[in-house]
Amino acid sequence: MKDNEYTLPKRIAEEFIPDDMPPDEYDPTIKAERELIDFCVSKGSETWWELAKWLKTRLYLTPKERSQCGTMAKTLTKGKKPSGILSRACKNIWDEAILRGWSEEKT
């Protein structure tokens, strides 16, 4: 396979990070990652604080997961964009919280 050339569909370019890209030049241009980051940013820091507090008062999820909501809130408060890794974790936490009765309208 290494000796053959393949033409990949253009849509793959949105989902691919080249191996030779230096880490300091990485830009979260992967569509799925951008969507996660945009979702988390759209909720705002106050909502992430409220979710962390809501989870803690009910002892839902793990301390690490509750802390990740706090980290998201701090990141947004500082005007920074969250990482894709943090955003993915927080989106999963958000979805789990919804299943447990969380509603941002209640905050």
N, C-alpha and C positions, 0 to 999 in steps of 0.2 A: 504494500500500500504506500510506503514511503516514496517509492520511485514513480508513482503515478501522480498526475496533476488532476485536481478536481475543481470544478466551478461550483461554488456554493451559492445558494439563493441569497439575494440581497437582504432579505429580512434577518438573516443570521448575523449580519454586521451589527445590528442593534443589540444583540445578545452576546457578543464576543469581546473579550479583552485579550489583546495580543500578549503572548508570553514575554516579549522583549520590551514591553512598556515599563519604564521606570516607575516605582511606586509613587514618587513625588509628582509625577505628571498625570496620575490617574484622575480622570474626571468621570463622575458617575453618569455616564451616558447610556448605560444599559437601560432599556425602556422599563423593564420590571423593577429595577432598583430605583430609578427616578420616580416611578409611581409610588413606591413605598415611602421614599423621602418626602415627596410632595404631600402624601396623605398625612404623615406625622407633622409636618410643618403646618398644614392647614388647620390642625386641631389647636395649635397654640400652646404656649407654656402653661397657662393657667389650667387648661383642661387636663394636661398631663399631671400637674400637681394634684388636681382633684381626683383623678383616677388612682394615683398612688395612694392617696389618703383613703379613698373608698375601699380599695383592696386591703389596706392595712387594718382598717377598723373591723372588717369582716374576716380577717385572717385568710383571705383568698390568695391562691397562688403562693409562690415561694418568696422569701425575702429578696432573693436576687431579682426576680421578675418585678417586684414592687420597686426595687431600687433602680431598675432600668427605666421605669416611668419617670422617676425623679431625675435621672441623668438626662433623659430627653427634655424635661422641663428646663433644667439648668442650661443645656445646650441652646435651646431656643431663646431663653432669657438673655443669653449673651449675644444673640443675633447671629449665631453660627448655624450652619447646616449640619444636621446629624449624619453620621456614617450610614452606609447601607446596612451594615451588620446590626447597629442599634435600631435602625428603622424597621428591619425585618422582625427583630425580637419584639419591639413595641407594637407592631401591627398584630402579631400573634397574640400578645397580651390583650390588646384591645378587643380582638375577636372573641377571646375566651371570656373577657369581662362582660361583653354583650350577652353571651350565653348565660352568664350568672346574674343578669339583671341590670347591668350598668347602662345608663342612658345619660349622654352628655347634656341633654335638655334639663335634667334634674339639678345640674350644678349651678 
